[in-house]
Amino acid sequence: MSAPDDATSRVRRKRMEIFAFLFLTAVVMPVLAVGTVGSFGLSVWIYQMFAGPPGPPTSPH
């Protein structure tokens, strides 16, 4: 009786691994990528509000 249960559990485990892989690649990684780039852009924007835009300093005339 152990053989059918073992085969069923292997199939279920394989399905769960495929689902986890697809979930990670289609949902989690894009969300992390957008969050990382967005937080970096926000931090640069906030820094430039205080430090000014990049480039050589303007000469006073």
N, CA, C, O and CB atoms as a CASP TS submission, in Angstrom:
PFRMAT TS
TARGET T0000
AUTHOR 0000-0000-0000
METHOD Language model
MODEL 1
PARENT N/A
ATOM      1  N   MET     1       0.811  -1.203   0.000  1.00  0.00           N
ATOM      2  CA  MET     1       0.000   0.000   0.000  1.00  0.00           C
ATOM      3  C   MET     1       0.851   1.264   0.000  1.00  0.00           C
ATOM      4  O   MET     1       0.349   2.344  -0.311  1.00  0.00           O
ATOM      5  CB  MET     1      -0.921   0.000   1.194  1.00  0.00           C
ATOM      6  N   SER     2       2.092   1.150   0.333  1.00  0.00           N
ATOM      7  CA  SER     2       2.953   2.316   0.424  1.00  0.00           C
ATOM      8  C   SER     2       3.338   2.865  -0.944  1.00  0.00           C
ATOM      9  O   SER     2       3.585   4.063  -1.080  1.00  0.00           O
ATOM     10  CB  SER     2       4.192   1.974   1.202  1.00  0.00           C
ATOM     11  N   ALA     3       3.392   2.011  -1.950  1.00  0.00           N
ATOM     12  CA  ALA     3       3.842   2.453  -3.276  1.00  0.00           C
ATOM     13  C   ALA     3       2.923   3.496  -3.907  1.00  0.00           C
ATOM     14  O   ALA     3       3.437   4.505  -4.390  1.00  0.00           O
ATOM     15  CB  ALA     3       3.951   1.264  -4.198  1.00  0.00           C
ATOM     16  N   PRO     4       1.595   3.324  -3.938  1.00  0.00           N
ATOM     17  CA  PRO     4       0.753   4.363  -4.540  1.00  0.00           C
ATOM     18  C   PRO     4       0.823   5.692  -3.784  1.00  0.00           C
ATOM     19  O   PRO     4       0.831   6.762  -4.394  1.00  0.00           O
ATOM     20  CB  PRO     4      -0.687   3.887  -4.597  1.00  0.00           C
ATOM     21  N   ASP     5       0.872   5.616  -2.462  1.00  0.00           N
ATOM     22  CA  ASP     5       0.973   6.856  -1.685  1.00  0.00           C
ATOM     23  C   ASP     5       2.284   7.563  -1.968  1.00  0.00           C
ATOM     24  O   ASP     5       2.319   8.790  -2.070  1.00  0.00           O
ATOM     25  CB  ASP     5       0.847   6.568  -0.184  1.00  0.00           C
ATOM     26  N   ASP     6       3.359   6.806  -2.097  1.00  0.00           N
ATOM     27  CA  ASP     6       4.668   7.385  -2.373  1.00  0.00           C
ATOM     28  C   ASP     6       4.691   8.047  -3.741  1.00  0.00           C
ATOM     29  O   ASP     6       5.243   9.137  -3.892  1.00  0.00           O
ATOM     30  CB  ASP     6       5.755   6.315  -2.288  1.00  0.00           C
ATOM     31  N   ALA     7       4.097   7.403  -4.740  1.00  0.00           N
ATOM     32  CA  ALA     7       4.046   7.985  -6.084  1.00  0.00           C
ATOM     33  C   ALA     7       3.190   9.249  -6.089  1.00  0.00           C
ATOM     34  O   ALA     7       3.531  10.235  -6.741  1.00  0.00           O
ATOM     35  CB  ALA     7       3.492   6.961  -7.098  1.00  0.00           C
ATOM     36  N   THR     8       2.085   9.212  -5.363  1.00  0.00           N
ATOM     37  CA  THR     8       1.218  10.386  -5.290  1.00  0.00           C
ATOM     38  C   THR     8       1.933  11.552  -4.616  1.00  0.00           C
ATOM     39  O   THR     8       1.818  12.694  -5.061  1.00  0.00           O
ATOM     40  CB  THR     8      -0.071  10.052  -4.535  1.00  0.00           C
ATOM     41  N   SER     9       2.664  11.272  -3.553  1.00  0.00           N
ATOM     42  CA  SER     9       3.370  12.352  -2.865  1.00  0.00           C
ATOM     43  C   SER     9       4.492  12.917  -3.731  1.00  0.00           C
ATOM     44  O   SER     9       4.774  14.113  -3.674  1.00  0.00           O
ATOM     45  CB  SER     9       3.935  11.854  -1.531  1.00  0.00           C
ATOM     46  N   ARG    10       5.140  12.060  -4.537  1.00  0.00           N
ATOM     47  CA  ARG    10       6.179  12.567  -5.443  1.00  0.00           C
ATOM     48  C   ARG    10       5.593  13.488  -6.502  1.00  0.00           C
ATOM     49  O   ARG    10       6.177  14.521  -6.830  1.00  0.00           O
ATOM     50  CB  ARG    10       6.912  11.405  -6.115  1.00  0.00           C
ATOM     51  N   VAL    11       4.429  13.106  -7.039  1.00  0.00           N
ATOM     52  CA  VAL    11       3.776  13.943  -8.047  1.00  0.00           C
ATOM     53  C   VAL    11       3.353  15.264  -7.423  1.00  0.00           C
ATOM     54  O   VAL    11       3.545  16.325  -8.018  1.00  0.00           O
ATOM     55  CB  VAL    11       2.554  13.219  -8.662  1.00  0.00           C
ATOM     56  N   ARG    12       2.778  15.204  -6.229  1.00  0.00           N
ATOM     57  CA  ARG    12       2.351  16.434  -5.553  1.00  0.00           C
ATOM     58  C   ARG    12       3.549  17.338  -5.260  1.00  0.00           C
ATOM     59  O   ARG    12       3.468  18.553  -5.438  1.00  0.00           O
ATOM     60  CB  ARG    12       1.606  16.098  -4.243  1.00  0.00           C
ATOM     61  N   ARG    13       4.658  16.747  -4.811  1.00  0.00           N
ATOM     62  CA  ARG    13       5.840  17.549  -4.507  1.00  0.00           C
ATOM     63  C   ARG    13       6.399  18.204  -5.767  1.00  0.00           C
ATOM     64  O   ARG    13       6.819  19.360  -5.741  1.00  0.00           O
ATOM     65  CB  ARG    13       6.913  16.683  -3.843  1.00  0.00           C
ATOM     66  N   LYS    14       6.400  17.453  -6.876  1.00  0.00           N
ATOM     67  CA  LYS    14       6.900  18.020  -8.124  1.00  0.00           C
ATOM     68  C   LYS    14       6.017  19.178  -8.583  1.00  0.00           C
ATOM     69  O   LYS    14       6.527  20.198  -9.044  1.00  0.00           O
ATOM     70  CB  LYS    14       6.971  16.940  -9.214  1.00  0.00           C
ATOM     71  N   ARG    15       4.690  19.028  -8.460  1.00  0.00           N
ATOM     72  CA  ARG    15       3.783  20.118  -8.821  1.00  0.00           C
ATOM     73  C   ARG    15       4.021  21.344  -7.956  1.00  0.00           C
ATOM     74  O   ARG    15       4.025  22.471  -8.451  1.00  0.00           O
ATOM     75  CB  ARG    15       2.330  19.668  -8.695  1.00  0.00           C
ATOM     76  N   MET    16       4.218  21.125  -6.671  1.00  0.00           N
ATOM     77  CA  MET    16       4.465  22.254  -5.770  1.00  0.00           C
ATOM     78  C   MET    16       5.786  22.948  -6.097  1.00  0.00           C
ATOM     79  O   MET    16       5.876  24.173  -6.014  1.00  0.00           O
ATOM     80  CB  MET    16       4.471  21.779  -4.313  1.00  0.00           C
ATOM     81  N   GLU    17       6.806  22.181  -6.467  1.00  0.00           N
ATOM     82  CA  GLU    17       8.088  22.782  -6.841  1.00  0.00           C
ATOM     83  C   GLU    17       7.945  23.606  -8.112  1.00  0.00           C
ATOM     84  O   GLU    17       8.506  24.697  -8.211  1.00  0.00           O
ATOM     85  CB  GLU    17       9.158  21.697  -7.031  1.00  0.00           C
ATOM     86  N   ILE    18       7.200  23.091  -9.084  1.00  0.00           N
ATOM     87  CA  ILE    18       6.980  23.848 -10.326  1.00  0.00           C
ATOM     88  C   ILE    18       6.189  25.117 -10.027  1.00  0.00           C
ATOM     89  O   ILE    18       6.511  26.187 -10.545  1.00  0.00           O
ATOM     90  CB  ILE    18       6.233  22.980 -11.379  1.00  0.00           C
ATOM     91  N   PHE    19       5.156  25.005  -9.196  1.00  0.00           N
ATOM     92  CA  PHE    19       4.371  26.188  -8.823  1.00  0.00           C
ATOM     93  C   PHE    19       5.244  27.211  -8.102  1.00  0.00           C
ATOM     94  O   PHE    19       5.156  28.406  -8.382  1.00  0.00           O
ATOM     95  CB  PHE    19       3.179  25.788  -7.932  1.00  0.00           C
ATOM     96  N   ALA    20       6.084  26.752  -7.179  1.00  0.00           N
ATOM     97  CA  ALA    20       6.960  27.671  -6.451  1.00  0.00           C
ATOM     98  C   ALA    20       7.932  28.356  -7.398  1.00  0.00           C
ATOM     99  O   ALA    20       8.172  29.557  -7.273  1.00  0.00           O
ATOM    100  CB  ALA    20       7.730  26.927  -5.354  1.00  0.00           C
ATOM    101  N   PHE    21       8.493  27.616  -8.339  1.00  0.00           N
ATOM    102  CA  PHE    21       9.410  28.202  -9.306  1.00  0.00           C
ATOM    103  C   PHE    21       8.713  29.260 -10.149  1.00  0.00           C
ATOM    104  O   PHE    21       9.235  30.360 -10.331  1.00  0.00           O
ATOM    105  CB  PHE    21      10.000  27.120 -10.203  1.00  0.00           C
ATOM    106  N   LEU    22       7.528  28.925 -10.666  1.00  0.00           N
ATOM    107  CA  LEU    22       6.800  29.893 -11.488  1.00  0.00           C
ATOM    108  C   LEU    22       6.389  31.116 -10.680  1.00  0.00           C
ATOM    109  O   LEU    22       6.452  32.239 -11.180  1.00  0.00           O
ATOM    110  CB  LEU    22       5.566  29.242 -12.105  1.00  0.00           C
ATOM    111  N   PHE    23       5.971  30.910  -9.441  1.00  0.00           N
ATOM    112  CA  PHE    23       5.585  32.039  -8.590  1.00  0.00           C
ATOM    113  C   PHE    23       6.782  32.948  -8.320  1.00  0.00           C
ATOM    114  O   PHE    23       6.663  34.172  -8.371  1.00  0.00           O
ATOM    115  CB  PHE    23       4.992  31.534  -7.262  1.00  0.00           C
ATOM    116  N   LEU    24       7.938  32.341  -8.031  1.00  0.00           N
ATOM    117  CA  LEU    24       9.125  33.152  -7.779  1.00  0.00           C
ATOM    118  C   LEU    24       9.563  33.925  -9.016  1.00  0.00           C
ATOM    119  O   LEU    24       9.909  35.103  -8.920  1.00  0.00           O
ATOM    120  CB  LEU    24      10.260  32.274  -7.295  1.00  0.00           C
ATOM    121  N   THR    25       9.550  33.271 -10.182  1.00  0.00           N
ATOM    122  CA  THR    25      10.042  33.935 -11.383  1.00  0.00           C
ATOM    123  C   THR    25       9.039  34.915 -11.968  1.00  0.00           C
ATOM    124  O   THR    25       9.449  35.896 -12.589  1.00  0.00           O
ATOM    125  CB  THR    25      10.405  32.912 -12.418  1.00  0.00           C
ATOM    126  N   ALA    26       7.748  34.692 -11.797  1.00  0.00           N
ATOM    127  CA  ALA    26       6.750  35.551 -12.421  1.00  0.00           C
ATOM    128  C   ALA    26       6.219  36.636 -11.491  1.00  0.00           C
ATOM    129  O   ALA    26       5.700  37.647 -11.967  1.00  0.00           O
ATOM    130  CB  ALA    26       5.611  34.719 -12.912  1.00  0.00           C
ATOM    131  N   VAL    27       6.335  36.451 -10.173  1.00  0.00           N
ATOM    132  CA  VAL    27       5.752  37.417  -9.236  1.00  0.00           C
ATOM    133  C   VAL    27       6.813  38.046  -8.343  1.00  0.00           C
ATOM    134  O   VAL    27       6.963  39.267  -8.324  1.00  0.00           O
ATOM    135  CB  VAL    27       4.686  36.743  -8.376  1.00  0.00           C
ATOM    136  N   VAL    28       7.542  37.232  -7.612  1.00  0.00           N
ATOM    137  CA  VAL    28       8.434  37.757  -6.583  1.00  0.00           C
ATOM    138  C   VAL    28       9.612  38.524  -7.185  1.00  0.00           C
ATOM    139  O   VAL    28       9.913  39.636  -6.750  1.00  0.00           O
ATOM    140  CB  VAL    28       8.949  36.622  -5.711  1.00  0.00           C
ATOM    141  N   MET    29      10.276  37.944  -8.176  1.00  0.00           N
ATOM    142  CA  MET    29      11.451  38.617  -8.734  1.00  0.00           C
ATOM    143  C   MET    29      11.115  39.940  -9.427  1.00  0.00           C
ATOM    144  O   MET    29      11.840  40.913  -9.219  1.00  0.00           O
ATOM    145  CB  MET    29      12.142  37.699  -9.714  1.00  0.00           C
ATOM    146  N   PRO    30      10.052  40.031 -10.244  1.00  0.00           N
ATOM    147  CA  PRO    30       9.720  41.338 -10.806  1.00  0.00           C
ATOM    148  C   PRO    30       9.372  42.381  -9.741  1.00  0.00           C
ATOM    149  O   PRO    30       9.734  43.550  -9.870  1.00  0.00           O
ATOM    150  CB  PRO    30       8.566  41.196 -11.765  1.00  0.00           C
ATOM    151  N   VAL    31       8.676  41.957  -8.700  1.00  0.00           N
ATOM    152  CA  VAL    31       8.336  42.898  -7.626  1.00  0.00           C
ATOM    153  C   VAL    31       9.604  43.382  -6.929  1.00  0.00           C
ATOM    154  O   VAL    31       9.733  44.571  -6.635  1.00  0.00           O
ATOM    155  CB  VAL    31       7.378  42.238  -6.601  1.00  0.00           C
ATOM    156  N   LEU    32      10.539  42.475  -6.662  1.00  0.00           N
ATOM    157  CA  LEU    32      11.793  42.887  -6.046  1.00  0.00           C
ATOM    158  C   LEU    32      12.601  43.807  -6.957  1.00  0.00           C
ATOM    159  O   LEU    32      13.205  44.769  -6.483  1.00  0.00           O
ATOM    160  CB  LEU    32      12.618  41.667  -5.681  1.00  0.00           C
ATOM    161  N   ALA    33      12.618  43.524  -8.257  1.00  0.00           N
ATOM    162  CA  ALA    33      13.359  44.360  -9.192  1.00  0.00           C
ATOM    163  C   ALA    33      12.773  45.770  -9.248  1.00  0.00           C
ATOM    164  O   ALA    33      13.511  46.754  -9.180  1.00  0.00           O
ATOM    165  CB  ALA    33      13.355  43.730 -10.588  1.00  0.00           C
ATOM    166  N   VAL    34      11.456  45.869  -9.369  1.00  0.00           N
ATOM    167  CA  VAL    34      10.813  47.189  -9.414  1.00  0.00           C
ATOM    168  C   VAL    34      11.012  47.922  -8.097  1.00  0.00           C
ATOM    169  O   VAL    34      11.271  49.125  -8.091  1.00  0.00           O
ATOM    170  CB  VAL    34       9.308  47.054  -9.723  1.00  0.00           C
ATOM    171  N   GLY    35      10.895  47.217  -6.993  1.00  0.00           N
ATOM    172  CA  GLY    35      11.103  47.851  -5.688  1.00  0.00           C
ATOM    173  C   GLY    35      12.520  48.350  -5.494  1.00  0.00           C
ATOM    174  O   GLY    35      12.733  49.427  -4.937  1.00  0.00           O
ATOM    175  N   THR    36      13.492  47.572  -5.951  1.00  0.00           N
ATOM    176  CA  THR    36      14.890  47.978  -5.805  1.00  0.00           C
ATOM    177  C   THR    36      15.194  49.211  -6.652  1.00  0.00           C
ATOM    178  O   THR    36      15.769  50.179  -6.155  1.00  0.00           O
ATOM    179  CB  THR    36      15.827  46.827  -6.196  1.00  0.00           C
ATOM    180  N   VAL    37      14.813  49.179  -7.920  1.00  0.00           N
ATOM    181  CA  VAL    37      15.073  50.316  -8.803  1.00  0.00           C
ATOM    182  C   VAL    37      14.294  51.542  -8.351  1.00  0.00           C
ATOM    183  O   VAL    37      14.810  52.659  -8.383  1.00  0.00           O
ATOM    184  CB  VAL    37      14.711  49.967 -10.250  1.00  0.00           C
ATOM    185  N   GLY    38      13.058  51.334  -7.934  1.00  0.00           N
ATOM    186  CA  GLY    38      12.252  52.457  -7.470  1.00  0.00           C
ATOM    187  C   GLY    38      12.789  53.085  -6.197  1.00  0.00           C
ATOM    188  O   GLY    38      12.809  54.310  -6.076  1.00  0.00           O
ATOM    189  N   SER    39      13.224  52.275  -5.251  1.00  0.00           N
ATOM    190  CA  SER    39      13.767  52.836  -4.012  1.00  0.00           C
ATOM    191  C   SER    39      15.092  53.547  -4.260  1.00  0.00           C
ATOM    192  O   SER    39      15.382  54.558  -3.620  1.00  0.00           O
ATOM    193  CB  SER    39      13.954  51.734  -2.966  1.00  0.00           C
ATOM    194  N   PHE    40      15.898  53.027  -5.183  1.00  0.00           N
ATOM    195  CA  PHE    40      17.143  53.729  -5.524  1.00  0.00           C
ATOM    196  C   PHE    40      16.836  55.074  -6.179  1.00  0.00           C
ATOM    197  O   PHE    40      17.455  56.084  -5.842  1.00  0.00           O
ATOM    198  CB  PHE    40      18.016  52.864  -6.464  1.00  0.00           C
ATOM    199  N   GLY    41      15.891  55.092  -7.104  1.00  0.00           N
ATOM    200  CA  GLY    41      15.517  56.349  -7.749  1.00  0.00           C
ATOM    201  C   GLY    41      14.960  57.356  -6.758  1.00  0.00           C
ATOM    202  O   GLY    41      15.271  58.545  -6.837  1.00  0.00           O
ATOM    203  N   LEU    42      14.142  56.892  -5.831  1.00  0.00           N
ATOM    204  CA  LEU    42      13.599  57.785  -4.812  1.00  0.00           C
ATOM    205  C   LEU    42      14.701  58.343  -3.925  1.00  0.00           C
ATOM    206  O   LEU    42      14.685  59.528  -3.592  1.00  0.00           O
ATOM    207  CB  LEU    42      12.564  57.055  -3.963  1.00  0.00           C
ATOM    208  N   SER    43      15.656  57.506  -3.539  1.00  0.00           N
ATOM    209  CA  SER    43      16.747  57.997  -2.685  1.00  0.00           C
ATOM    210  C   SER    43      17.608  59.023  -3.427  1.00  0.00           C
ATOM    211  O   SER    43      18.034  60.009  -2.824  1.00  0.00           O
ATOM    212  CB  SER    43      17.624  56.820  -2.205  1.00  0.00           C
ATOM    213  N   VAL    44      17.872  58.815  -4.717  1.00  0.00           N
ATOM    214  CA  VAL    44      18.640  59.799  -5.493  1.00  0.00           C
ATOM    215  C   VAL    44      17.848  61.102  -5.609  1.00  0.00           C
ATOM    216  O   VAL    44      18.415  62.188  -5.488  1.00  0.00           O
ATOM    217  CB  VAL    44      18.982  59.243  -6.908  1.00  0.00           C
ATOM    218  N   TRP    45      16.557  60.998  -5.841  1.00  0.00           N
ATOM    219  CA  TRP    45      15.721  62.187  -5.961  1.00  0.00           C
ATOM    220  C   TRP    45      15.719  62.993  -4.661  1.00  0.00           C
ATOM    221  O   TRP    45      15.844  64.218  -4.685  1.00  0.00           O
ATOM    222  CB  TRP    45      14.290  61.793  -6.341  1.00  0.00           C
ATOM    223  N   ILE    46      15.578  62.305  -3.532  1.00  0.00           N
ATOM    224  CA  ILE    46      15.585  62.998  -2.243  1.00  0.00           C
ATOM    225  C   ILE    46      16.953  63.611  -1.974  1.00  0.00           C
ATOM    226  O   ILE    46      17.040  64.732  -1.471  1.00  0.00           O
ATOM    227  CB  ILE    46      15.201  62.034  -1.106  1.00  0.00           C
ATOM    228  N   TYR    47      18.028  62.883  -2.305  1.00  0.00           N
ATOM    229  CA  TYR    47      19.374  63.430  -2.132  1.00  0.00           C
ATOM    230  C   TYR    47      19.552  64.703  -2.960  1.00  0.00           C
ATOM    231  O   TYR    47      20.122  65.679  -2.474  1.00  0.00           O
ATOM    232  CB  TYR    47      20.435  62.386  -2.529  1.00  0.00           C
ATOM    233  N   GLN    48      19.071  64.703  -4.199  1.00  0.00           N
ATOM    234  CA  GLN    48      19.249  65.864  -5.064  1.00  0.00           C
ATOM    235  C   GLN    48      18.385  67.041  -4.624  1.00  0.00           C
ATOM    236  O   GLN    48      18.691  68.183  -4.969  1.00  0.00           O
ATOM    237  CB  GLN    48      18.925  65.496  -6.500  1.00  0.00           C
ATOM    238  N   MET    49      17.316  66.793  -3.873  1.00  0.00           N
ATOM    239  CA  MET    49      16.538  67.915  -3.348  1.00  0.00           C
ATOM    240  C   MET    49      17.379  68.721  -2.356  1.00  0.00           C
ATOM    241  O   MET    49      17.221  69.937  -2.248  1.00  0.00           O
ATOM    242  CB  MET    49      15.239  67.409  -2.669  1.00  0.00           C
ATOM    243  N   PHE    50      18.268  68.045  -1.638  1.00  0.00           N
ATOM    244  CA  PHE    50      19.095  68.742  -0.648  1.00  0.00           C
ATOM    245  C   PHE    50      20.448  69.171  -1.207  1.00  0.00           C
ATOM    246  O   PHE    50      20.939  70.247  -0.866  1.00  0.00           O
ATOM    247  CB  PHE    50      19.309  67.854   0.559  1.00  0.00           C
ATOM    248  N   ALA    51      21.054  68.354  -2.054  1.00  0.00           N
ATOM    249  CA  ALA    51      22.407  68.626  -2.539  1.00  0.00           C
ATOM    250  C   ALA    51      22.421  69.359  -3.874  1.00  0.00           C
ATOM    251  O   ALA    51      23.473  69.845  -4.289  1.00  0.00           O
ATOM    252  CB  ALA    51      23.173  67.336  -2.669  1.00  0.00           C
ATOM    253  N   GLY    52      21.304  69.452  -4.543  1.00  0.00           N
ATOM    254  CA  GLY    52      21.270  70.097  -5.843  1.00  0.00           C
ATOM    255  C   GLY    52      21.526  69.102  -6.951  1.00  0.00           C
ATOM    256  O   GLY    52      21.929  67.968  -6.695  1.00  0.00           O
ATOM    257  N   PRO    53      21.293  69.525  -8.188  1.00  0.00           N
ATOM    258  CA  PRO    53      21.490  68.618  -9.310  1.00  0.00           C
ATOM    259  C   PRO    53      22.972  68.343  -9.550  1.00  0.00           C
ATOM    260  O   PRO    53      23.822  69.126  -9.123  1.00  0.00           O
ATOM    261  CB  PRO    53      20.852  69.193 -10.571  1.00  0.00           C
ATOM    262  N   PRO    54      23.288  67.247 -10.223  1.00  0.00           N
ATOM    263  CA  PRO    54      24.689  66.951 -10.490  1.00  0.00           C
ATOM    264  C   PRO    54      25.251  67.873 -11.575  1.00  0.00           C
ATOM    265  O   PRO    54      24.502  68.467 -12.351  1.00  0.00           O
ATOM    266  CB  PRO    54      24.850  65.486 -10.904  1.00  0.00           C
ATOM    267  N   GLY    55      26.561  67.978 -11.615  1.00  0.00           N
ATOM    268  CA  GLY    55      27.217  68.795 -12.630  1.00  0.00           C
ATOM    269  C   GLY    55      28.179  69.767 -11.989  1.00  0.00           C
ATOM    270  O   GLY    55      28.242  69.879 -10.764  1.00  0.00           O
ATOM    271  N   PRO    56      28.918  70.458 -12.807  1.00  0.00           N
ATOM    272  CA  PRO    56      29.872  71.432 -12.260  1.00  0.00           C
ATOM    273  C   PRO    56      29.125  72.588 -11.587  1.00  0.00           C
ATOM    274  O   PRO    56      28.016  72.937 -11.992  1.00  0.00           O
ATOM    275  CB  PRO    56      30.804  71.972 -13.379  1.00  0.00           C
ATOM    276  N   PRO    57      29.728  73.164 -10.582  1.00  0.00           N
ATOM    277  CA  PRO    57      29.061  74.304  -9.926  1.00  0.00           C
ATOM    278  C   PRO    57      28.998  75.493 -10.884  1.00  0.00           C
ATOM    279  O   PRO    57      29.876  75.683 -11.726  1.00  0.00           O
ATOM    280  CB  PRO    57      29.808  74.704  -8.615  1.00  0.00           C
ATOM    281  N   THR    58      27.959  76.271 -10.735  1.00  0.00           N
ATOM    282  CA  THR    58      27.809  77.458 -11.588  1.00  0.00           C
ATOM    283  C   THR    58      28.678  78.573 -11.046  1.00  0.00           C
ATOM    284  O   THR    58      28.791  78.764  -9.835  1.00  0.00           O
ATOM    285  CB  THR    58      26.326  77.913 -11.667  1.00  0.00           C
ATOM    286  N   SER    59      29.296  79.311 -11.968  1.00  0.00           N
ATOM    287  CA  SER    59      30.159  80.419 -11.538  1.00  0.00           C
ATOM    288  C   SER    59      29.309  81.642 -11.234  1.00  0.00           C
ATOM    289  O   SER    59      28.401  81.966 -12.000  1.00  0.00           O
ATOM    290  CB  SER    59      31.219  80.753 -12.623  1.00  0.00           C
ATOM    291  N   PRO    60      29.587  82.329 -10.127  1.00  0.00           N
ATOM    292  CA  PRO    60      28.786  83.526  -9.788  1.00  0.00           C
ATOM    293  C   PRO    60      29.186  84.715 -10.678  1.00  0.00           C
ATOM    294  O   PRO    60      30.366  85.058 -10.749  1.00  0.00           O
ATOM    295  CB  PRO    60      28.971  83.899  -8.281  1.00  0.00           C
ATOM    296  N   HIS    61      28.239  85.329 -11.338  1.00  0.00           N
ATOM    297  CA  HIS    61      28.502  86.516 -12.159  1.00  0.00           C
ATOM    298  C   HIS    61      27.677  87.648 -11.676  1.00  0.00           C
ATOM    299  O   HIS    61      27.748  88.744 -12.231  1.00  0.00           O
ATOM    300  CB  HIS    61      28.222  86.258 -13.629  1.00  0.00           C
TER
END
